[in-house]
Amino acid sequence: MLDLNLIRIPGFSIGLVALSFLFSQIFPVTLLAQHAPHPWIADAPGEFVRLIGIGNVRIEVNDEVVKASNKLALTAFQLKVTYNTRIRYDWISQGNQNQGWKARIVANVTKPRIHLEHQVIIPTIFQPMAPWESELMKHEFDHVAISTDPRLLKIMERVFKRKWVFTEEWDQPSRPTDADVQSRVEQLLAGEVKNCEQLIQRQYDWLDLQSVSGSQSLESRMSFFQELYSFPGLERCSFARRDLVKEHLDRISPSESLKELERHYLSLR
């Protein structure tokens, strides 16, 4: 539900919208209907328990989904971003025969909250004696580690928490409403959610490529994971907002970052 409060200022063609809304996207596959927790969850060792908690991880058995993926197993994630937004706009041009309605929009986005859920999807035939020691399970949780990487969460916070200034046009006879302006802001931010989803998925694909879907060990685990959310790693993925976060990445101390990443990734091996 949108909490919408409109304020009109006499004598000014400026709209002010205060609202809070949620974008929810699912990638790479729709998460399965939730069932009772898989029994393996209760026996997960400490290094996995942490990722299960911060990644909201469930284990699901689905032969059809695994077969369609052409993999031995896969990890699906759901990214939800909630935030508060205050929107101001003024009309640059007001529709006439020669031109449509054009507005300059300023959207201040605050309090971005990132929420991730994961499903590790396995086939029925995957029944190892010690599942948490299997290379397949470790590989799938490397995926979970990639999408819960603390650098990624900070990158996403910086992408959303800022002032967005842009122009929009409407080719219509009637004056666009506050709801029309709000809808354009929602479309813009939905695109940013999609950009973040694509970044995660491209890092997932990079892991599968370099490890041959987990069948081979990475040549250097820490070098691999350290590169993922560095500026070169964002360039490799063609992340649309990499220039926006470059200053933040440049301020991170390599030694401090390495210690944090070692705790995040090396505990799985």
C-alpha positions as CSV (number, residue, x, y, z in Angstrom):
1,M,0.0,0.0,0.0
2,L,1.3,3.5,-0.9
3,D,1.2,6.1,1.8
4,L,0.7,9.2,-0.4
5,N,0.6,12.7,0.9
6,L,0.2,15.6,-1.7
7,I,1.0,19.2,-0.8
8,R,-0.1,22.0,-3.1
9,I,1.7,25.4,-2.9
10,P,-0.5,28.2,-4.2
11,G,1.0,30.1,-7.1
12,F,3.5,27.4,-8.0
13,S,3.2,24.6,-10.5
14,I,5.2,22.3,-8.3
15,G,4.1,18.9,-6.9
16,L,5.4,17.3,-3.8
17,V,4.8,13.7,-3.1
18,A,5.8,11.8,0.0
19,L,5.6,8.0,-0.4
20,S,7.1,4.7,0.5
21,F,6.9,1.7,-2.0
22,L,8.3,-1.7,-2.7
23,F,9.9,-3.2,-5.8
24,S,10.2,-6.9,-5.9
25,Q,11.9,-8.8,-8.7
26,I,12.8,-12.5,-9.0
27,F,15.8,-13.8,-10.9
28,P,17.0,-16.2,-12.4
29,V,14.0,-18.4,-11.8
30,T,10.8,-17.9,-9.9
31,L,11.2,-19.1,-6.3
32,L,9.3,-22.2,-5.6
33,A,6.4,-22.4,-3.2
34,Q,7.7,-22.7,0.3
35,H,7.4,-25.9,2.1
36,A,8.7,-27.1,5.5
37,P,12.4,-26.6,5.9
38,H,14.5,-29.3,4.3
39,P,15.9,-31.6,7.1
40,W,19.5,-30.8,6.1
41,I,19.0,-27.2,7.3
42,A,18.9,-28.4,10.9
43,D,22.3,-30.1,10.6
44,A,24.1,-27.3,8.8
45,P,27.6,-26.6,10.3
46,G,28.5,-23.1,11.5
47,E,30.1,-21.8,8.4
48,F,26.8,-22.5,6.5
49,V,24.5,-21.4,9.2
50,R,25.7,-17.8,8.9
51,L,25.0,-17.7,5.2
52,I,21.6,-19.5,5.7
53,G,20.7,-16.7,8.1
54,I,21.8,-13.6,6.2
55,G,20.7,-15.0,2.8
56,N,17.3,-16.4,4.0
57,V,18.2,-19.7,2.4
58,R,15.9,-22.6,1.8
59,I,16.7,-25.9,0.2
60,E,14.2,-27.3,-2.3
61,V,14.0,-30.5,-4.3
62,N,12.7,-30.0,-7.9
63,D,13.8,-32.2,-10.7
64,E,12.0,-30.2,-13.4
65,V,13.7,-26.9,-12.5
66,V,17.1,-28.5,-12.2
67,K,16.7,-30.3,-15.6
68,A,15.6,-27.1,-17.3
69,S,18.6,-25.3,-16.0
70,N,21.0,-27.9,-17.5
71,K,22.9,-28.0,-14.2
72,L,23.4,-30.4,-11.4
73,A,21.7,-27.9,-9.0
74,L,21.1,-24.2,-9.0
75,T,20.6,-21.3,-6.7
76,A,17.7,-18.8,-7.3
77,F,17.6,-15.5,-5.6
78,Q,14.9,-12.9,-4.9
79,L,16.0,-9.2,-4.4
80,K,13.6,-6.8,-2.7
81,V,14.4,-3.2,-2.2
82,T,12.3,-0.9,-0.1
83,Y,12.9,2.8,0.4
84,N,11.2,6.1,1.2
85,T,10.9,8.7,-1.6
86,R,10.0,12.4,-1.7
87,I,9.3,13.7,-5.2
88,R,9.2,17.3,-6.4
89,Y,8.5,18.3,-10.0
90,D,7.8,21.4,-12.1
91,W,6.6,21.7,-15.6
92,I,9.2,22.7,-18.2
93,S,6.6,22.8,-21.0
94,Q,2.8,22.5,-20.8
95,G,1.2,20.5,-23.6
96,N,0.1,22.3,-26.7
97,Q,-0.1,21.5,-30.4
98,N,3.7,21.7,-30.9
99,Q,4.9,19.9,-27.8
100,G,3.7,17.6,-25.1
101,W,4.0,17.9,-21.3
102,K,7.5,17.9,-20.0
103,A,8.5,17.9,-16.3
104,R,11.7,18.2,-14.4
105,I,11.5,15.7,-11.5
106,V,13.6,15.5,-8.4
107,A,13.3,12.3,-6.3
108,N,15.1,12.1,-3.0
109,V,15.4,8.4,-2.1
110,T,16.2,7.6,1.5
111,K,16.4,4.6,3.8
112,P,17.0,1.9,1.2
113,R,16.6,-1.5,2.7
114,I,18.0,-4.5,0.9
115,H,16.4,-7.9,1.4
116,L,17.5,-11.1,-0.3
117,E,16.1,-14.6,-0.3
118,H,17.6,-17.7,-1.8
119,Q,16.6,-21.2,-2.8
120,V,19.2,-23.9,-3.4
121,I,17.4,-26.2,-5.7
122,I,18.6,-29.8,-6.0
123,P,17.4,-33.0,-7.8
124,T,15.9,-36.0,-6.1
125,I,19.0,-38.1,-6.9
126,F,21.3,-35.8,-4.9
127,Q,21.4,-37.7,-1.6
128,P,25.1,-37.7,-0.3
129,M,25.9,-39.2,3.0
130,A,27.4,-35.8,4.1
131,P,25.7,-33.1,2.1
132,W,27.5,-30.2,3.7
133,E,30.9,-31.7,2.8
134,S,29.9,-32.2,-0.9
135,E,31.5,-30.0,-3.5
136,L,28.1,-29.4,-5.1
137,M,26.6,-27.9,-1.9
138,K,29.7,-25.8,-1.3
139,H,29.5,-24.5,-4.8
140,E,25.8,-23.5,-4.5
141,F,26.7,-21.7,-1.2
142,D,29.4,-19.8,-3.0
143,H,26.6,-18.4,-5.1
144,V,24.8,-17.4,-1.9
145,A,28.0,-15.8,-0.7
146,I,28.3,-13.7,-3.9
147,S,24.8,-12.2,-3.5
148,T,25.3,-11.5,0.2
149,D,28.8,-10.0,-0.2
150,P,29.0,-7.0,2.1
151,R,30.4,-4.9,-0.7
152,L,27.4,-5.6,-2.9
153,L,25.0,-4.5,-0.2
154,K,26.9,-1.2,0.2
155,I,27.0,-0.7,-3.6
156,M,23.2,-1.2,-3.8
157,E,22.6,1.2,-0.9
158,R,24.6,3.9,-2.7
159,V,22.9,3.3,-6.0
160,F,19.5,4.0,-4.4
161,K,20.2,6.5,-1.6
162,R,20.6,9.7,-3.5
163,K,18.9,12.6,-5.3
164,W,17.6,11.6,-8.7
165,V,17.1,14.5,-11.2
166,F,15.7,13.8,-14.6
167,T,13.1,15.0,-17.1
168,E,10.0,13.1,-18.4
169,E,7.6,13.8,-21.3
170,W,4.0,12.9,-21.9
171,D,2.4,13.2,-25.3
172,Q,-1.2,13.6,-24.2
173,P,-3.8,16.4,-24.3
174,S,-4.6,16.4,-20.5
175,R,-2.1,17.4,-17.8
176,P,-0.4,14.4,-16.2
177,T,-1.4,13.8,-12.6
178,D,0.8,13.3,-9.5
179,A,0.2,9.6,-9.9
180,D,1.6,9.8,-13.5
181,V,4.7,11.5,-12.2
182,Q,5.0,8.9,-9.4
183,S,4.7,6.1,-11.9
184,R,7.7,7.4,-13.9
185,V,9.8,7.5,-10.7
186,E,8.7,3.9,-9.9
187,Q,9.7,2.9,-13.4
188,L,13.1,4.5,-13.1
189,L,13.8,2.8,-9.7
190,A,12.5,-0.5,-10.9
191,G,15.1,-0.3,-13.6
192,E,17.8,0.1,-11.0
193,V,16.6,-3.0,-9.2
194,K,16.9,-4.8,-12.5
195,N,20.5,-3.5,-12.9
196,C,21.4,-4.9,-9.5
197,E,19.8,-8.3,-10.3
198,Q,21.7,-8.5,-13.6
199,L,24.9,-7.7,-11.7
200,I,24.3,-10.6,-9.3
201,Q,23.4,-13.0,-12.1
202,R,26.5,-12.1,-14.1
203,Q,28.7,-12.8,-11.1
204,Y,26.9,-16.1,-10.7
205,D,27.6,-16.9,-14.3
206,W,31.2,-15.9,-13.9
207,L,31.6,-18.3,-11.0
208,D,30.1,-21.1,-13.1
209,L,32.3,-20.3,-16.0
210,Q,35.5,-20.2,-14.0
211,S,34.7,-23.3,-11.9
212,V,32.9,-25.2,-14.7
213,S,29.8,-25.1,-12.6
214,G,31.6,-26.2,-9.5
215,S,33.3,-29.3,-11.0
216,Q,36.8,-27.6,-10.8
217,S,38.4,-25.7,-8.0
218,L,39.1,-22.0,-8.5
219,E,42.7,-21.3,-9.2
220,S,42.8,-18.7,-6.4
221,R,39.6,-18.4,-4.4
222,M,40.4,-15.1,-2.7
223,S,41.7,-13.4,-5.9
224,F,38.5,-14.5,-7.7
225,F,36.1,-13.3,-5.0
226,Q,38.0,-10.1,-4.3
227,E,37.7,-9.0,-7.9
228,L,33.9,-9.5,-8.1
229,Y,32.9,-6.2,-6.7
230,S,36.0,-4.2,-7.4
231,F,35.7,-1.5,-10.1
232,P,37.2,-3.9,-12.7
233,G,34.7,-6.5,-11.7
234,L,31.8,-4.1,-12.1
235,E,33.3,-3.1,-15.5
236,R,33.5,-6.8,-16.5
237,C,29.8,-7.1,-15.8
238,S,28.9,-3.8,-17.5
239,F,27.2,-2.6,-14.4
240,A,25.3,0.5,-15.4
241,R,26.0,2.4,-12.2
242,R,29.7,1.6,-11.7
243,D,30.8,5.2,-12.0
244,L,28.3,6.2,-9.3
245,V,30.0,3.9,-6.8
246,K,33.6,4.3,-7.9
247,E,34.5,6.9,-5.3
248,H,33.2,4.6,-2.6
249,L,35.2,1.7,-3.9
250,D,38.3,3.9,-4.1
251,R,38.0,4.7,-0.4
252,I,37.9,1.1,0.8
253,S,41.1,-0.1,2.4
254,P,42.4,-3.2,0.5
255,S,43.6,-4.8,3.8
256,E,40.3,-4.2,5.6
257,S,38.3,-5.4,2.6
258,L,40.4,-8.6,2.3
259,K,39.9,-9.5,6.0
260,E,36.2,-9.1,5.6
261,L,36.1,-11.1,2.5
262,E,38.2,-13.9,4.0
263,R,35.6,-14.3,6.7
264,H,32.8,-14.2,4.2
265,Y,34.2,-16.7,1.7
266,L,37.0,-18.8,3.0
267,S,34.9,-20.3,5.9
268,L,33.2,-22.5,3.3
269,R,36.4,-24.4,2.4
